[in-house]
């Protein structure tokens, strides 16, 4: 059962993590190995927006007292690591 208080944070974590993986493991190799920078031009800004959305969601949940400063910091760090937000979601958000 999803904790309704953390539902949007979990969703944001999944979207941000998926976009980072698409950028790092699909778009960037296409750019450098196949000389096709088009994917980075599309996925890059999408990932940027989802990253900002995830951080904003983290801060809103912190401000509302749904997560503490430790979980906020761990979530922020996890957003820079491929697969990090997936681990954060499972291990820390339940």
Backbone as a printed PyTorch tensor [residue, N CA C, xyz], in Angstrom:
tensor([[[  0.8440,  -1.1900,   0.0000],
         [  0.0000,   0.0000,   0.0000],
         [  0.8790,   1.2400,   0.0000]],

        [[  0.5640,   2.1820,  -0.8470],
         [  1.3350,   3.4160,  -0.9550],
         [  0.8910,   4.3840,   0.1300]],

        [[  1.8650,   4.9090,   0.8580],
         [  1.5810,   5.9520,   1.8310],
         [  1.0980,   7.1750,   1.0500]],

        [[ -0.1380,   7.6160,   1.2410],
         [ -0.6570,   8.7240,   0.4340],
         [  0.1230,  10.0160,   0.6200]],

        [[  0.7680,  10.1780,   1.7540],
         [  1.5540,  11.3810,   1.9890],
         [  2.8070,  11.4230,   1.1130]],

        [[  3.3100,  10.2640,   0.7030],
         [  4.5460,  10.2070,  -0.0680],
         [  4.3240,   9.8100,  -1.5270]],

        [[  3.0770,   9.7000,  -1.9390],
         [  2.7580,   9.2290,  -3.2820],
         [  3.4630,  10.0570,  -4.3540]],

        [[  3.3700,  11.3770,  -4.2950],
         [  3.9440,  12.2220,  -5.3450],
         [  5.4570,  12.2250,  -5.3070]],

        [[  6.0370,  12.0610,  -4.1200],
         [  7.4900,  11.9740,  -4.0290],
         [  7.9860,  10.6850,  -4.6890]],

        [[  7.2760,   9.6010,  -4.4860],
         [  7.6380,   8.3340,  -5.1170],
         [  7.5090,   8.4110,  -6.6310]],

        [[  6.4440,   9.0270,  -7.1020],
         [  6.2530,   9.1850,  -8.5460],
         [  7.3510,  10.0540,  -9.1370]],

        [[  7.6650,  11.1560,  -8.4740],
         [  8.7200,  12.0520,  -8.9510],
         [ 10.0630,  11.3300,  -8.9920]],

        [[ 10.3300,  10.4930,  -7.9840],
         [ 11.5840,   9.7300,  -7.9480],
         [ 11.6790,   8.7760,  -9.1380]],

        [[ 10.5880,   8.1240,  -9.4690],
         [ 10.5940,   7.2030, -10.6050],
         [ 10.8210,   7.9310, -11.9290]],

        [[ 10.1380,   9.0470, -12.1160],
         [ 10.3100,   9.8050, -13.3590],
         [ 11.7160,  10.3790, -13.4750]],

        [[ 12.2280,  10.9480, -12.4080],
         [ 13.5720,  11.5240, -12.4440],
         [ 14.6070,  10.4430, -12.7010]],

        [[ 14.4870,   9.3180, -12.0290],
         [ 15.4300,   8.2230, -12.2180],
         [ 15.3980,   7.6560, -13.6250]],

        [[ 14.2160,   7.5120, -14.1640],
         [ 14.0740,   6.9980, -15.5240],
         [ 14.6880,   7.9560, -16.5400]],

        [[ 14.4760,   9.2370, -16.3520],
         [ 15.0370,  10.2090, -17.2940],
         [ 16.5530,  10.2710, -17.2090]],

        [[ 17.1140,  10.1210, -16.0030],
         [ 18.5750,  10.1110, -15.8600],
         [ 19.1680,   8.8840, -16.5440]],

        [[ 18.5410,   7.7360, -16.3750],
         [ 19.0290,   6.5210, -17.0220],
         [ 18.9470,   6.6570, -18.5420]],

        [[ 17.8450,   7.2010, -19.0410],
         [ 17.7060,   7.4070, -20.4900],
         [ 18.7830,   8.3500, -21.0080]],

        [[ 19.0750,   9.3920, -20.2550],
         [ 20.0920,  10.3480, -20.6740],
         [ 21.4800,   9.7240, -20.6690]],

        [[ 21.8460,   9.0900, -19.5620],
         [ 23.2040,   8.5670, -19.4010],
         [ 23.4650,   7.3190, -20.2320]],

        [[ 22.5020,   6.4190, -20.2890],
         [ 22.7580,   5.1280, -20.9290],
         [ 22.2130,   4.9880, -22.3560]],

        [[ 21.4070,   5.9480, -22.7890],
         [ 20.8950,   5.8930, -24.1620],
         [ 21.3440,   7.1150, -24.9620]],

        [[ 20.9710,   8.2930, -24.4940],
         [ 21.2240,   9.5040, -25.2820],
         [ 22.7120,   9.8330, -25.4140]],

        [[ 23.4450,   9.7820, -24.3130],
         [ 24.8710,  10.1300, -24.3780],
         [ 25.6690,   9.1320, -25.2270]],

        [[ 25.4650,   7.8220, -25.0890],
         [ 26.1640,   6.9120, -26.0080],
         [ 25.8140,   7.1610, -27.4740]],

        [[ 24.5410,   7.4520, -27.7660],
         [ 24.1700,   7.7710, -29.1410],
         [ 24.9230,   9.0020, -29.6310]],

        [[ 25.0720,   9.9820, -28.7480],
         [ 25.7520,  11.2120, -29.1340],
         [ 27.2180,  10.9620, -29.4760]],

        [[ 27.9140,  10.2250, -28.6230],
         [ 29.3550,  10.0750, -28.7950],
         [ 29.7620,   8.8820, -29.6550]],

        [[ 29.0410,   7.7870, -29.5840],
         [ 29.4280,   6.6020, -30.3450],
         [ 28.8750,   6.6130, -31.7650]],

        [[ 27.6600,   7.1420, -31.9150],
         [ 27.0160,   7.1360, -33.2240],
         [ 26.9190,   8.5300, -33.8350]],

        [[ 27.4770,   9.5030, -33.1470],
         [ 27.4610,  10.9010, -33.6030],
         [ 26.0470,  11.3730, -33.9280]],

        [[ 25.1350,  11.0760, -32.9960],
         [ 23.7320,  11.4760, -33.1340],
         [ 23.3210,  12.2730, -31.8870]],

        [[ 23.5690,  13.5750, -31.8800],
         [ 23.2850,  14.3760, -30.6790],
         [ 21.8000,  14.7140, -30.4740]],

        [[ 20.9430,  14.2930, -31.3820],
         [ 19.5330,  14.6700, -31.3140],
         [ 18.8550,  14.1860, -30.0310]],

        [[ 19.1830,  12.9780, -29.5900],
         [ 18.5420,  12.4520, -28.3820],
         [ 18.8920,  13.2690, -27.1510]],

        [[ 20.1420,  13.7120, -27.0670],
         [ 20.5370,  14.5330, -25.9220],
         [ 19.7730,  15.8500, -25.9390]],

        [[ 19.5500,  16.3840, -27.1210],
         [ 18.8170,  17.6490, -27.2390],
         [ 17.3580,  17.5120, -26.8060]],

        [[ 16.8310,  16.3140, -26.8930],
         [ 15.4430,  16.0770, -26.4760],
         [ 15.3870,  15.6120, -25.0190]],

        [[ 16.1520,  14.5830, -24.6920],
         [ 16.0900,  13.9870, -23.3550],
         [ 16.7220,  14.8930, -22.3010]],

        [[ 17.7530,  15.6410, -22.6730],
         [ 18.4300,  16.5210, -21.7210],
         [ 17.4930,  17.5140, -21.0430]],

        [[ 16.7640,  18.3210, -21.7980],
         [ 15.8380,  19.2600, -21.1630],
         [ 14.6920,  18.5840, -20.3990]],

        [[ 14.2340,  17.4440, -20.9110],
         [ 13.1820,  16.7090, -20.1930],
         [ 13.7160,  16.2570, -18.8410]],

        [[ 14.9260,  15.6960, -18.8450],
         [ 15.5300,  15.2780, -17.5780],
         [ 15.7270,  16.4810, -16.6530]],

        [[ 16.1760,  17.5920, -17.2080],
         [ 16.3690,  18.7950, -16.3900],
         [ 15.0910,  19.2200, -15.6900]],

        [[ 14.0000,  19.2170, -16.4180],
         [ 12.7100,  19.5950, -15.8330],
         [ 12.2730,  18.5890, -14.7670]],

        [[ 12.4670,  17.2960, -15.0430],
         [ 12.0800,  16.2730, -14.0640],
         [ 12.9740,  16.3220, -12.8270]],

        [[ 14.2480,  16.6610, -13.0140],
         [ 15.1630,  16.8210, -11.8800],
         [ 14.6980,  17.9680, -10.9870]],

        [[ 14.4100,  19.1090, -11.5980],
         [ 13.9350,  20.2660, -10.8330],
         [ 12.6170,  19.9200, -10.1320]],

        [[ 11.7460,  19.2070, -10.8180],
         [ 10.4880,  18.7900, -10.2060],
         [ 10.6880,  17.8580,  -9.0210]],

        [[ 11.6430,  16.9370,  -9.1410],
         [ 11.9200,  16.0230,  -8.0300],
         [ 12.4670,  16.7850,  -6.8290]],

        [[ 13.4150,  17.6840,  -7.0660],
         [ 13.9800,  18.4650,  -5.9610],
         [ 12.9000,  19.3290,  -5.3180]],

        [[ 12.0520,  19.9420,  -6.1280],
         [ 10.9570,  20.7500,  -5.5900],
         [ 10.0080,  19.8860,  -4.7530]],

        [[  9.7140,  18.6970,  -5.2360],
         [  8.8380,  17.7840,  -4.5000],
         [  9.4840,  17.3690,  -3.1800]],

        [[ 10.7810,  17.1070,  -3.2190],
         [ 11.5070,  16.7980,  -1.9720],
         [ 11.3580,  17.9320,  -0.9670]],

        [[ 11.5890,  19.1550,  -1.4360],
         [ 11.5390,  20.3080,  -0.5390],
         [ 10.1300,  20.5630,  -0.0060]],

        [[  9.1200,  20.3390,  -0.8270],
         [  7.7380,  20.4920,  -0.3590],
         [  7.4250,  19.4600,   0.7240]],

        [[  7.8210,  18.2160,   0.4920],
         [  7.5780,  17.1780,   1.4930],
         [  8.3410,  17.4570,   2.7850]],

        [[  9.5340,  18.0010,   2.6610],
         [ 10.2940,  18.3830,   3.8540],
         [  9.5790,  19.5220,   4.5820]],

        [[  9.1490,  20.5390,   3.8430],
         [  8.4790,  21.6890,   4.4480],
         [  7.1740,  21.2830,   5.1430]],

        [[  6.5050,  20.2880,   4.5980],
         [  5.2520,  19.8060,   5.1990],
         [  5.4850,  18.8260,   6.3470]],

        [[  6.7430,  18.4840,   6.5880],
         [  7.0680,  17.5830,   7.6870],
         [  6.8510,  16.1140,   7.3740]],

        [[  6.7130,  15.7780,   6.1110],
         [  6.4930,  14.3800,   5.7360],
         [  7.7910,  13.5840,   5.7100]],

        [[  8.9070,  14.2590,   5.4470],
         [ 10.2260,  13.6240,   5.5240],
         [ 11.1450,  14.5600,   6.2980]],

        [[ 12.1680,  13.9840,   6.9220],
         [ 13.0900,  14.8020,   7.6980],
         [ 14.2550,  15.2800,   6.8340]],

        [[ 15.1480,  16.0530,   7.4270],
         [ 16.2640,  16.6190,   6.6660],
         [ 17.2140,  15.5360,   6.1610]],

        [[ 17.3700,  14.4590,   6.9060],
         [ 18.2350,  13.3580,   6.4720],
         [ 17.7060,  12.7380,   5.1800]],

        [[ 16.4030,  12.4440,   5.1450],
         [ 15.8070,  11.8580,   3.9400],
         [ 15.8020,  12.8400,   2.7770]],

        [[ 15.6840,  14.1140,   3.0730],
         [ 15.7450,  15.1250,   2.0190],
         [ 17.1350,  15.1530,   1.4010]],

        [[ 18.1610,  15.1440,   2.2290],
         [ 19.5390,  15.1440,   1.7290],
         [ 19.8820,  13.8840,   0.9610]],

        [[ 19.4570,  12.7490,   1.4780],
         [ 19.7210,  11.4830,   0.7830],
         [ 19.0230,  11.4800,  -0.5750]],

        [[ 17.8080,  11.9750,  -0.6280],
         [ 17.0770,  12.0460,  -1.8900],
         [ 17.7650,  12.9600,  -2.8930]],

        [[ 18.2630,  14.0880,  -2.4190],
         [ 18.9640,  15.0180,  -3.3070],
         [ 20.2320,  14.3830,  -3.8670]],

        [[ 20.9860,  13.7090,  -3.0350],
         [ 22.2120,  13.0340,  -3.4900],
         [ 21.8680,  11.9010,  -4.4480]],

        [[ 20.8330,  11.1480,  -4.1190],
         [ 20.4200,  10.0180,  -4.9670],
         [ 20.0430,  10.4630,  -6.3730]],

        [[ 19.5670,  11.6800,  -6.5150],
         [ 19.1270,  12.1570,  -7.8330],
         [ 20.2840,  12.3790,  -8.8020]],

        [[ 21.5100,  12.3930,  -8.3000],
         [ 22.6830,  12.5570,  -9.1570],
         [ 23.2920,  11.2250,  -9.5850]],

        [[ 22.8090,  10.1280,  -9.0360],
         [ 23.3900,   8.8100,  -9.2680],
         [ 22.4120,   7.9680, -10.0950]],

        [[ 22.8760,   7.4060, -11.2220],
         [ 21.9760,   6.5170, -11.9650],
         [ 21.4530,   5.4010, -11.0600]],

        [[ 20.1830,   5.1490, -11.1180],
         [ 19.4540,   4.1870, -10.2880],
         [ 19.3210,   4.6400,  -8.8340]],

        [[ 19.8650,   5.7870,  -8.5000],
         [ 19.8360,   6.2810,  -7.1160],
         [ 18.4390,   6.5490,  -6.5950]],

        [[ 17.5940,   7.1710,  -7.4040],
         [ 16.2490,   7.4670,  -6.9080],
         [ 15.3930,   6.2120,  -6.7840]],

        [[ 15.7070,   5.1760,  -7.5690],
         [ 14.9870,   3.9090,  -7.4130],
         [ 15.3230,   3.2800,  -6.0580]],

        [[ 16.5940,   3.2860,  -5.7250],
         [ 17.0310,   2.7520,  -4.4310],
         [ 16.4520,   3.5960,  -3.3000]],

        [[ 16.4940,   4.9090,  -3.4630],
         [ 15.9420,   5.8240,  -2.4560],
         [ 14.4660,   5.5320,  -2.2190]],

        [[ 13.7190,   5.3600,  -3.3000],
         [ 12.2840,   5.0750,  -3.1910],
         [ 12.0280,   3.7810,  -2.4180]],

        [[ 12.7460,   2.7320,  -2.7850],
         [ 12.5010,   1.4200,  -2.1710],
         [ 13.0060,   1.3830,  -0.7270]],

        [[ 14.2220,   1.8520,  -0.5190],
         [ 14.8410,   1.7050,   0.7960],
         [ 14.3470,   2.7100,   1.8330]],

        [[ 14.1030,   3.9440,   1.4030],
         [ 13.7860,   4.9840,   2.3750],
         [ 12.3360,   5.4340,   2.3880]],

        [[ 11.6230,   5.2330,   1.2950],
         [ 10.2370,   5.6960,   1.2460],
         [  9.2310,   4.5580,   1.3940]],

        [[  9.6990,   3.3540,   1.2810],
         [  8.8410,   2.1800,   1.4660],
         [  7.9900,   1.7960,   0.3180]]])
